[in-house]
């Protein structure tokens, strides 16, 4: 699989990584054995970047990654960079983003992962004003100087938050939602990050599964799945669920995307793989982090990292679908 430099971390990572929210069992039950097998399948396929957070399963995702790393065999020991996130364990007010809390949160993550130094720590979608607070970055710099973390970045909801962070000299990465149904980051964040040398980590690349082409109007999700309980944004930013697209509109756009894949993508490439491929083939992207709940999903997602170039016609098709179905309602929001 192709690798790229992860922004100012200087680390080389696979263009397709693994998001591990699902492995915390926040989207339904995933056993320890299944979670470890999923991590192993991804690593075997060349994935060298895992993304997690201290709140995924209240730390379970971090703990499983730590266990996996300790138990890896010599023949499966390519270096994996683990990025975690912090900040969602407290009330979401700017006053909580201070050094003492950062110490508490990172100490917990270090215990969960079983490491002395965290590879990359990202602020986990804090209030917008946090991204412009000098004291926040001073505190993060302190923890780098002390060896608690090797580098830090931010995870954002909005383009304006990403641009504020990119302007900071020691921000290594920006994680942002981008996909065929969310193009504003490609137009504004990607160029700014590339110019600054900041890595782009793309989350929600399948719009919570819409771009897999497997859902229709009759599809239902479990009660504890955010695709059921967060469609109105009552639990967290609605943009995290189906990229903020109302479900009926998303299904219609996904049908058009499936037709584009069938006509323009190489034979055998699924809709999900095409959606992931189209993202990482933007050179500004360091890694795309689709989630996986099982071995098959992990292997299929990783295979997207080996798809040949999709080309200009595919790109133009994505933009046509966005303009026809989504731009008017999605573009102004994030």
Secondary structure, 3 states (H helix, E strand, C coil): CCEEECHHHCCEEECECEECCHHHCCCCCCCHHHHHHHHHHHHHCCCCEEECCCCHHHHHHHHHHHHHHHHCCHHHCCCCEEEEEECCCCCCCHHHCCHHHHHHHHHHHHHHHCCCCECEEEEECCCHHHHHCHHHHHHHHHHHHCCCECCEEEECCCHHHHHHHHCCCCEEEEEEECECCECHHHHHHHHHHHHHCCEEEEECCCCCCHHHCCCCCCCCCCCCCHHHHCCCCCCCCHHHCHHHCCHHHHHHHHHHHHHHHHHHCCCCCCHHHHHHHHHHCCCCEEEECCECCCHHHHHHHHHHHHCCCCCHHHHHHHHHHHHHHCHHHHCCCC
